[in-house]
Amino acid sequence: MSSRRRPQEIILPDGKKIIVTLPEDLEDIRRKYPRDGDIQVEVVVHGSVEHSHYLRQSRDHHEERRQLLRKQHGPAFEEWEDIQSQLSSVTAELERLENQASGLYGNFSKFGYDAAIRTYSDEDPPTASSHASISEKVGEQRNQDGDRHGETTKLFKRPVIRQWFHQGLLWRASEQTEVMAIELFLDLVYVGIIHSNGEHMAEEATAYELLRFVITFIMAWKIWTDITLTLSWFETDDVVTRLEILFCISCLIGFTTNTTNIFIDDPAHNTYAQLVSFYLAARIFTAIFYGIAAYLLPMIKGVMISQIVSIILPTALWIASIHVDMPGRLGFIIPALFLDLYGHIGFFTLLRYKQNHAPESKWKTRFDRMFEFYPAISIEHRVERMNAFVSLVFGYSVVAILFQNQGGYDINAFLGKAILGLMQAFTFNWVYFDIDGRNISLHAIRRSPISAGLWGFAHLPFVMGYIVATSALSRLVLATDIPGTDLDQLAEPYRDSAEDHFNSGVRFFYCHGLAIALLCMAAISFSHEHKKQPTLRLNKNVRLANRIAVCIIMFFLPLATSLQSLSLISITLSLTVWVLVVELWGKSCTDDPFIGEKDGCCITYCARCKKNDVEEMIASDETLLRGELLELDRAEKTAM
């Protein structure tokens, strides 16, 4: 849980008041703290030269008072100071042991260390660690705001519910691996569901079926992201959260069993109402969970209420869509999907405006107090979760193209096309993880809000496009339009799916799905800030332009209707491999061979060092310096 830094006050010996604030709040604080009578008020930026000067001035003043007291009281002052030092040491040791026992170090491997993170043990008054890790305000505010433990006792003001939570219904697991097992279990179930949905879409390969797939895919994506967001905000080592996850997964299974017949004309067999019912059950249950969290954790009540509102608004549209027939139903579905996916953006935009640009007023003060704390998400954990999910998507795409032979040991064209599909999935995995996911200087989520939004937005069409492509690939593998594809060699279930001719929809699904997936991968790579090595053969923008050119070729490839299944797979694989080769060659350095053992390193190190020290080190050991030594002139500040 994160909080905004409140202004810090420093009182100088002459009575002058110094207000220390962040740069973005400087103008607002200056308007809020005008000169008050005879007391002069000055607002400075935290960490500035003025801030440091006033701190030293205050320290020197208190040091003079300390020396004066020592002269006045003699041995009594020495004894008092010794007792105070020992008391502070023991208190600090006790706080360290309490933090360690309460689980801060246990959460290190999952969330990473942060000096602002605090978790409370069961003996502390707030006892909020059983449901969420709470980040306190920075320690330098304790003098002006009082002890934070006293303020956080509001977290569990309801004694009945607090007692209910602490008498065994919240069983706390001790092994971190169990938490990861829940996440992996959820990802495996979801990946299987979306691939099953894609396989059904490829059986007909029509625009109407694609529309059905897109709608149901986004709805399932929203259920999955709701669960992952809850897991990121709150701990998963208690019974209540596990039951919530189980209920949402059960709703997701019920949702999946009603995805194929949502647009048929026969009302007796139409399952749209059942689909929306399971979807809303998961969403409303999530809203109820957020309501309970807001009741038990008043510190984050504002954020929880905003999440509830973002769920309730599209729920009304979904309920209304049940009572409207196609195609008018799409008029409710499209805005409902938009609000489900991006409704929270409006909330955060309003929040940032209120905090940074709204004029000071009573309502702004209440608003700031309500949203002073908000649940924090570990960026590393979120990235690892997304990487694990994408790897499952790549792996499951290979499972979708598997088949069974009837008998014999002949290597046929079916197997050849399946291996080509495997090579294509392996290449996409190579580009996503080893090319785009390596050598990152600043991740998109930390870079800026725009890059973070691009990173999150691009993954939805990326996964959707890739699943559409691999679903169509399963039809191309079983196609019998080329020599070496004897229908009698296939086992009975796969023989029924094999066709000697595939329609244009399969071509468009396959090529356009790969093009969209590759284009979204380029957007994901563009959102990151990679390390810029000085001797790269090709910079990132040139390599991304090559990807876009390949995407354009794939986009128009279905127009070549004369291409057979093997030719179509081979061409797309060649284009994907071309992207990989350009990336590997472009990311290498000019002083390193593209093939063979590397003799040198393209990284340049710059450091300040006296010339005499360098000459002395080289004289003692010549192997210490393996590179070019540049000497700076007086006017130079850096060298490459």
C-alpha positions in Angstrom: 0.0 0.0 0.0 1.4 3.3 -1.0 0.9 6.8 0.3 1.6 10.4 -0.7 4.3 12.3 1.1 3.0 15.0 3.3 4.9 18.2 3.7 7.5 18.2 6.4 7.9 21.2 8.8 11.2 22.4 10.2 11.2 25.2 12.8 14.5 27.1 12.9 15.9 28.8 16.0 14.7 32.2 14.9 11.1 31.0 14.6 11.2 30.7 10.8 9.0 27.8 9.5 10.4 25.7 6.6 7.9 23.6 4.6 9.6 20.7 2.7 7.6 19.2 -0.1 8.0 17.4 -3.5 8.6 19.3 -6.7 5.1 18.5 -8.2 3.4 19.9 -5.0 5.6 23.1 -4.7 3.2 25.6 -6.1 0.2 24.2 -4.3 2.0 24.2 -1.0 3.2 27.8 -1.5 -0.4 28.9 -2.0 -1.5 26.9 1.1 1.2 28.3 3.4 1.4 32.1 2.9 3.2 34.4 5.3 1.4 34.2 8.6 1.8 37.3 10.7 5.4 37.7 12.1 6.3 34.1 11.4 8.0 33.8 8.1 7.2 30.6 6.1 9.4 29.3 3.3 8.7 26.4 1.0 11.6 24.3 -0.3 11.9 21.2 -2.4 12.8 18.0 -0.7 16.5 17.2 -1.3 17.4 20.6 -2.5 20.4 22.7 -1.5 18.1 24.9 0.7 16.6 21.8 2.4 20.1 20.5 3.3 21.2 24.0 4.5 18.3 24.4 6.8 18.8 20.9 8.2 22.4 21.6 9.0 21.4 24.9 10.6 18.9 23.1 12.8 21.4 20.4 13.6 24.1 23.0 14.6 21.6 24.8 16.9 20.6 21.6 18.7 24.2 20.6 19.0 24.9 23.9 20.8 22.0 23.3 23.1 23.4 19.8 23.8 26.8 21.2 24.8 25.2 23.8 27.0 23.2 21.2 28.9 26.3 19.1 29.3 28.1 22.0 30.9 25.1 22.8 33.2 24.4 19.3 34.4 27.7 17.5 34.2 27.6 13.8 35.1 23.8 13.7 35.3 23.6 14.7 31.7 26.2 12.0 30.7 24.2 9.3 32.5 21.0 10.4 31.0 22.5 10.4 27.5 23.9 6.9 28.0 20.5 5.6 29.1 18.9 7.2 26.1 21.4 5.7 23.7 20.9 2.2 25.2 17.1 2.5 25.1 17.2 3.6 21.5 19.4 0.7 20.6 17.2 -1.9 22.3 14.0 -0.3 20.8 15.5 -0.5 17.3 16.5 -4.2 17.8 13.0 -5.0 19.0 11.4 -3.3 16.0 13.8 -5.3 13.7 12.8 -8.6 15.3 9.1 -7.7 15.1 9.3 -6.9 11.4 11.2 -10.1 10.7 8.8 -12.2 12.7 5.8 -10.6 11.0 6.7 -11.8 7.6 8.6 -8.9 5.9 11.6 -11.1 5.1 9.3 -13.9 4.1 7.8 -11.7 1.4 11.2 -10.6 0.1 11.5 -13.3 -2.6 8.1 -12.5 -4.0 7.8 -8.8 -3.9 11.3 -7.5 -3.4 12.6 -5.3 -0.6 11.2 -1.9 -0.2 12.0 0.3 2.8 8.4 1.6 2.8 6.9 -1.9 3.3 5.6 -2.8 6.7 3.8 -6.0 7.8 2.4 -6.2 11.3 2.6 -9.3 13.6 -0.5 -10.7 15.3 0.3 -8.9 18.5 0.3 -5.5 16.9 -2.9 -3.4 17.3 -3.9 -3.2 13.6 -3.1 -6.9 12.8 -3.7 -6.2 9.1 -1.0 -8.5 7.9 -3.5 -11.4 7.7 -5.2 -9.7 4.8 -2.9 -7.1 3.2 0.6 -5.8 3.6 0.5 -2.2 4.7 3.1 0.4 3.7 3.5 3.1 6.2 4.4 6.7 5.5 8.1 7.4 5.6 9.6 7.5 9.0 10.5 11.2 9.0 6.8 12.0 9.3 6.3 10.3 12.6 7.4 13.3 14.6 4.7 15.5 13.1 1.9 13.0 12.6 2.3 10.8 15.6 2.8 7.1 15.8 1.4 5.3 12.7 0.3 2.4 14.8 -2.2 4.6 16.5 -3.7 5.7 13.3 -3.8 2.3 11.7 -6.0 0.9 14.5 -8.9 2.1 12.4 -8.2 -0.9 10.1 -10.1 -3.3 12.3 -12.5 -1.2 14.3 -15.2 -3.9 14.0 -14.3 -6.3 16.8 -16.7 -9.1 15.8 -15.3 -9.3 12.3 -11.8 -8.9 13.5 -12.3 -11.8 16.0 -13.9 -13.9 13.2 -10.9 -13.4 11.0 -8.4 -14.3 13.7 -10.0 -17.5 15.1 -8.9 -20.0 12.4 -11.1 -19.1 9.4 -8.1 -17.3 8.0 -5.6 -20.2 7.9 -2.3 -18.8 7.0 0.0 -20.9 4.8 3.7 -20.9 5.5 5.1 -22.0 2.2 5.5 -19.5 -0.6 5.4 -22.3 -3.1 1.7 -22.8 -2.4 0.9 -19.3 -3.5 2.8 -19.8 -6.7 1.0 -23.1 -7.2 -2.4 -21.3 -7.1 -1.3 -18.8 -9.7 0.1 -21.5 -12.0 -3.1 -23.5 -11.6 -5.2 -20.5 -12.6 -3.0 -19.7 -15.6 -3.1 -23.3 -16.8 -6.9 -23.4 -16.5 -7.3 -20.1 -18.4 -4.9 -21.0 -21.2 -6.7 -24.3 -21.8 -10.1 -22.4 -21.9 -9.0 -19.8 -24.4 -7.3 -22.3 -26.7 -10.5 -24.5 -26.6 -12.5 -21.5 -27.6 -10.1 -20.8 -30.4 -10.2 -24.3 -31.8 -14.0 -24.1 -32.0 -13.7 -20.8 -33.9 -11.3 -22.4 -36.5 -13.9 -25.1 -37.3 -16.0 -22.7 -39.2 -13.6 -19.7 -39.8 -16.2 -17.1 -40.6 -16.4 -13.4 -39.6 -19.5 -14.1 -37.4 -17.5 -16.8 -35.6 -14.6 -14.4 -35.2 -16.9 -11.9 -33.6 -18.1 -14.5 -31.1 -14.6 -15.4 -30.3 -13.4 -11.8 -29.7 -16.4 -11.1 -27.4 -16.0 -14.2 -25.3 -12.2 -14.0 -25.2 -12.3 -10.4 -23.8 -14.9 -11.4 -21.2 -12.8 -14.4 -20.1 -9.7 -12.1 -20.1 -11.5 -9.7 -17.7 -12.4 -12.5 -15.3 -8.8 -13.7 -15.3 -7.4 -10.2 -14.8 -9.8 -9.5 -11.9 -8.4 -12.6 -10.2 -4.8 -11.7 -10.8 -5.4 -8.1 -9.6 -6.9 -9.5 -6.4 -3.9 -11.8 -5.9 -1.6 -8.8 -6.4 -3.4 -6.6 -3.9 -4.1 -9.1 -1.2 -2.3 -12.1 0.2 -3.4 -15.6 -1.0 -2.4 -17.6 2.1 -5.8 -17.6 3.7 -9.0 -19.6 3.3 -11.3 -16.7 2.4 -9.1 -15.6 -0.6 -8.7 -19.2 -1.8 -12.5 -19.6 -1.7 -12.9 -16.5 -3.7 -10.5 -17.7 -6.3 -12.3 -21.1 -6.4 -15.7 -19.4 -6.9 -14.4 -17.2 -9.8 -12.7 -20.1 -11.5 -16.0 -22.1 -11.2 -17.8 -19.2 -12.8 -15.1 -19.1 -15.6 -15.8 -22.8 -16.2 -19.5 -22.2 -16.4 -18.9 -19.3 -18.6 -16.8 -21.4 -21.0 -19.5 -24.1 -21.3 -21.9 -21.5 -22.8 -19.6 -19.7 -25.3 -20.3 -21.5 -28.6 -24.1 -21.0 -28.9 -24.5 -17.4 -27.9 -25.5 -16.0 -31.3 -27.7 -18.8 -32.7 -31.2 -17.8 -33.8 -33.1 -20.6 -31.9 -34.0 -19.2 -28.5 -34.3 -22.7 -27.1 -30.6 -23.4 -27.7 -29.2 -19.9 -27.3 -26.9 -19.6 -24.3 -26.2 -15.9 -24.2 -28.2 -15.3 -21.1 -26.3 -18.1 -19.3 -23.0 -16.7 -20.5 -23.7 -13.3 -19.1 -25.0 -14.8 -15.9 -21.8 -16.6 -15.1 -19.8 -13.6 -16.2 -21.7 -11.2 -13.9 -21.6 -13.7 -11.1 -17.8 -13.5 -11.1 -17.8 -9.8 -11.5 -20.3 -9.0 -8.8 -18.6 -11.5 -6.4 -15.4 -9.6 -6.9 -17.3 -6.3 -6.1 -18.6 -7.9 -2.9 -15.0 -8.9 -2.0 -13.9 -5.3 -2.6 -16.7 -4.1 -0.4 -15.6 -6.3 2.4 -12.1 -5.1 2.0 -13.3 -1.5 2.1 -15.2 -2.2 5.3 -12.3 -4.0 7.0 -9.5 -1.7 5.7 -10.8 1.9 5.7 -7.4 3.2 4.7 -8.1 1.9 1.1 -11.8 2.5 1.1 -11.6 5.1 -1.7 -9.9 2.7 -4.2 -12.2 -0.2 -3.3 -15.3 2.0 -3.9 -14.0 3.1 -7.2 -13.4 -0.5 -8.3 -17.0 -1.4 -7.2 -18.4 1.5 -9.3 -16.3 0.4 -12.3 -18.0 -3.0 -12.0 -21.6 -1.8 -11.4 -21.8 0.6 -14.4 -21.1 -2.0 -17.2 -23.2 -4.6 -15.3 -26.3 -2.6 -16.2 -25.4 -2.7 -19.8 -24.8 -6.5 -19.7 -28.2 -7.0 -18.1 -29.9 -4.8 -20.8 -28.1 -6.7 -23.6 -29.9 -9.9 -22.6 -33.3 -8.4 -23.6 -32.2 -7.2 -27.0 -31.8 -9.3 -30.1 -28.9 -9.3 -32.6 -27.5 -7.1 -34.1 -28.9 -4.5 -31.7 -27.3 -6.4 -28.8 -23.9 -5.3 -30.0 -24.9 -1.7 -29.1 -24.8 -2.8 -25.4 -21.9 -5.3 -25.6 -19.3 -3.0 -27.2 -19.6 -0.2 -24.6 -19.8 -2.7 -21.8 -16.6 -4.4 -22.9 -14.9 -1.0 -23.2 -16.0 0.0 -19.7 -14.8 -3.3 -18.3 -11.4 -3.0 -19.8 -10.7 0.7 -19.6 -13.2 2.2 -17.2 -10.5 2.5 -14.5 -8.5 4.9 -16.7 -11.1 7.6 -16.2 -10.9 7.1 -12.4 -7.1 7.4 -12.4 -7.3 10.5 -14.6 -9.7 12.1 -12.2 -7.5 11.1 -9.3 -4.4 12.7 -10.8 -6.3 15.8 -11.7 -7.8 16.2 -8.2 -4.4 15.7 -6.6 -2.3 17.9 -8.8 -4.5 20.6 -10.4 -7.7 21.0 -8.5 -7.9 24.1 -6.3 -7.7 23.8 -2.6 -11.1 23.3 -1.0 -12.9 21.2 1.6 -13.9 18.7 -1.0 -10.4 18.3 -2.3 -9.2 17.7 1.3 -11.7 15.0 1.8 -10.8 13.5 -1.6 -7.1 13.5 -0.9 -7.8 11.9 2.5 -9.9 9.2 1.0 -7.3 8.3 -1.7 -4.2 8.9 0.5 -3.5 5.1 0.6 -4.0 2.7 -2.3 -3.0 -1.0 -2.7 0.4 -1.4 -4.2 1.4 -4.0 -6.9 4.8 -5.5 -7.2 6.0 -4.7 -10.7 8.4 -7.6 -10.7 5.7 -10.0 -9.6 3.3 -8.7 -12.3 5.9 -9.0 -15.0 6.8 -12.6 -14.0 3.1 -13.5 -13.9 2.6 -12.2 -17.5 5.8 -13.9 -18.7 4.6 -17.2 -17.2 1.2 -16.8 -18.9 2.7 -16.0 -22.3 5.0 -19.0 -22.1 2.0 -21.2 -21.4 0.2 -19.7 -24.4 3.2 -20.5 -26.6 3.5 -24.0 -25.2 -0.2 -24.8 -25.5 -0.2 -23.7 -29.2 2.1 -26.6 -29.9 -0.4 -29.0 -28.2 -3.2 -27.7 -30.5 -1.4 -29.0 -33.6 -0.7 -32.5 -32.4 -2.4 -35.5 -34.1 -2.3 -39.3 -34.0 -1.3 -41.6 -36.8 -3.2 -44.7 -37.7 -0.2 -46.9 -38.0 3.2 -47.4 -39.6 6.5 -45.4 -39.3 6.3 -43.2 -42.4 7.3 -39.5 -42.0 4.4 -37.8 -43.8 3.6 -34.2 -44.6 1.3 -33.9 -41.6 4.3 -34.3 -39.3 6.4 -31.9 -41.4 3.8 -29.1 -41.1 3.4 -29.8 -37.4 7.2 -29.4 -36.9 7.2 -26.2 -38.9 4.4 -25.0 -36.6 6.6 -25.9 -33.6 9.5 -24.0 -35.1 7.3 -20.9 -35.5 6.1 -21.1 -31.9 9.7 -21.5 -30.7 10.7 -18.4 -32.8 8.0 -16.3 -31.3 9.0 -17.4 -27.8 12.6 -16.6 -28.7 11.8 -13.1 -29.8 9.4 -12.3 -26.9 11.7 -13.5 -24.1 15.3 -13.4 -25.3 15.1 -10.4 -27.7 12.5 -8.1 -26.2 12.7 -9.2 -22.6 16.5 -8.9 -22.2 18.8 -5.9 -21.7 16.0 -3.7 -20.5 17.2 -0.5 -18.9 13.8 0.7 -17.7 10.6 -1.4 -17.9 7.5 0.1 -19.5 5.6 0.1 -16.2 8.2 2.2 -14.5 9.0 4.3 -17.6 5.8 6.4 -17.8 2.0 6.0 -17.5 1.7 6.0 -21.3 4.3 3.2 -21.8 2.7 1.3 -19.0 -0.7 1.6 -20.6 0.8 0.5 -24.0 2.4 -2.5 -22.4 -0.8 -3.6 -20.7 -3.0 -2.9 -23.7 -0.7 -4.6 -26.3 -0.8 -8.0 -24.5 -4.6 -8.4 -25.1 -4.5 -8.3 -28.9 -1.1 -10.1 -28.9 -2.5 -13.2 -27.1 -5.8 -13.0 -29.0 -4.1 -12.8 -32.4 -1.7 -15.6 -31.6 -4.4 -17.9 -30.5 -6.5 -17.1 -33.6 -3.4 -17.9 -35.8 -2.5 -21.2 -34.0 -6.2 -22.3 -34.1 -6.1 -21.9 -37.9 -2.8 -23.6 -38.0 -4.3 -26.8 -36.5 -6.6 -26.9 -39.6 -3.7 -26.3 -42.0 -1.7 -29.1 -40.4 -4.5 -31.6 -41.2 -5.1 -30.3 -44.7 -4.7 -32.9 -47.4 -4.0 -30.5 -50.3 -0.4 -31.5 -50.9 1.3 -34.8 -51.6 2.3 -37.0 -48.7 -0.9 -36.4 -46.8 -2.7 -39.8 -47.0 -6.0 -39.6 -45.1 -5.7 -43.3 -44.1 -2.6 -42.5 -42.1 -4.6 -40.4 -39.6 -6.4 -41.8 -36.6 -10.2 -41.7 -36.7 -10.9 -38.5 -34.7 -8.4 -36.5 -36.8 -9.5 -38.0 -40.0 -12.9 -36.4 -39.7 -11.2 -33.0 -39.3 -8.9 -33.3 -42.3 -10.0 -31.6 -45.5 -8.5 -31.4 -49.0 -9.4 -27.7 -49.3 -9.5 -25.0 -46.6 -11.6 -21.8 -47.0 -10.3 -18.3 -47.2 -11.2 -17.7 -43.5 -8.5 -20.1 -42.4 -6.0 -18.2 -44.5 -7.0 -14.8 -43.1 -7.2 -16.1 -39.5 -3.7 -17.6 -39.8 -1.9 -14.8 -41.5 -3.7 -11.9 -39.8 -3.4 -13.5 -36.4 0.4 -13.8 -36.8 0.6 -10.2 -38.2 -1.3 -8.8 -35.2 0.7 -10.8 -32.7 4.0 -9.7 -34.2 2.9 -6.1 -34.4 1.9 -6.1 -30.7 5.2 -7.6 -29.8 6.8 -4.7 -31.6 4.6 -2.3 -29.5 5.6 -4.1 -26.3 9.3 -3.8 -27.2 8.8 -0.2 -28.1 7.3 0.5 -24.7 10.5 -0.6 -22.9 13.7 1.5 -22.7 16.5 -0.9 -23.6 20.1 -0.3 -22.9 21.8 1.6 -25.8 25.1 0.1 -26.4 27.4 2.4 -28.4 28.5 -0.1 -31.1 25.2 -1.8 -32.0 24.8 -2.8 -35.6 21.2 -1.7 -35.8 19.3 0.5 -33.3 15.9 -0.6 -32.0 13.8 1.6 -34.2 15.3 0.1 -37.3 14.7 -3.4 -36.1 11.1 -2.5 -35.2 10.6 -1.0 -38.6 11.7 -4.4 -40.1 9.0 -6.1 -37.9 6.3 -3.8 -39.2 7.3 -4.5 -42.8 7.0 -8.2 -42.1 3.6 -7.6 -40.5 2.5 -5.8 -43.7 3.6 -8.8 -45.8 1.8 -11.2 -43.6 -1.3 -9.1 -43.7 -1.6 -9.3 -47.5 -0.4 -12.9 -47.8 -3.9 -14.4 -47.7 -4.6 -12.7 -51.1 -2.4 -15.3 -52.7 -5.1 -17.9 -52.8 -3.0 -20.3 -54.9 -0.7 -21.0 -51.9 -1.2 -24.5 -50.4 -1.0 -25.3 -46.7 2.7 -26.2 -46.7 3.7 -23.2 -48.7 1.7 -20.9 -46.5 3.2 -22.2 -43.3 6.7 -22.2 -44.8 6.4 -18.5 -45.9 5.2 -17.3 -42.6 7.9 -19.3 -40.8 10.6 -17.8 -43.1 9.3 -14.3 -42.4 9.4 -15.0 -38.6 12.9 -16.4 -38.8 13.9 -13.3 -40.8 12.7 -11.1 -38.0 14.7 -13.2 -35.5 17.9 -13.1 -37.6 17.7 -9.3 -38.0 17.1 -8.9 -34.3 20.1 -11.2 -33.4 22.4 -9.5 -35.9 21.2 -6.0 -35.0 21.5 -6.4 -31.3 25.1 -7.6 -31.6 28.1 -5.2 -31.6 30.3 -4.2 -34.5 33.4 -5.4 -32.7 31.9 -8.9 -32.0 31.6 -11.6 -34.6 28.1 -12.7 -35.5 29.2 -16.3 -35.7 31.9 -17.8 -33.6 33.6 -17.0 -30.3 33.5 -13.5 -29.1 36.9 -11.9 -28.4 35.9 -8.7 -27.0 33.0 -6.8 -25.4 31.1 -3.9 -26.8 30.3 -2.3 -23.4 32.2 0.9 -22.5 33.0 1.7 -18.9 33.6 5.3 -17.9 35.2 6.2 -14.6 37.1 9.1 -13.0 40.6 8.2 -12.0 43.9 10.0 -11.6 46.4 9.5 -14.3 49.1 8.5 -11.8 46.9 5.8 -10.3 46.2 4.3 -13.7 49.8 4.2 -14.6 50.7 2.6 -11.3 48.0 -0.1 -11.7 49.1 -0.9 -15.3 52.7 -1.1 -14.1 51.8 -3.6 -11.4 49.6 -5.8 -13.6 49.2 -5.2 -17.4 46.2 -7.6 -17.7 44.0 -5.2 -15.6 43.5 -2.9 -18.6 42.0 -4.6 -21.7 40.6 -1.7 -23.7 41.2 1.8 -24.8 42.1 4.4 -22.2 40.9 7.9 -23.0 42.3 11.0 -21.3 39.8 13.9 -20.7 40.7 17.5 -21.4 39.7 20.1 -18.8 36.6 21.1 -20.8 35.4 17.5 -21.2 33.0 15.8 -18.8 32.4 12.4 -20.4 34.0 10.1 -22.9 32.9 7.1 -24.9 
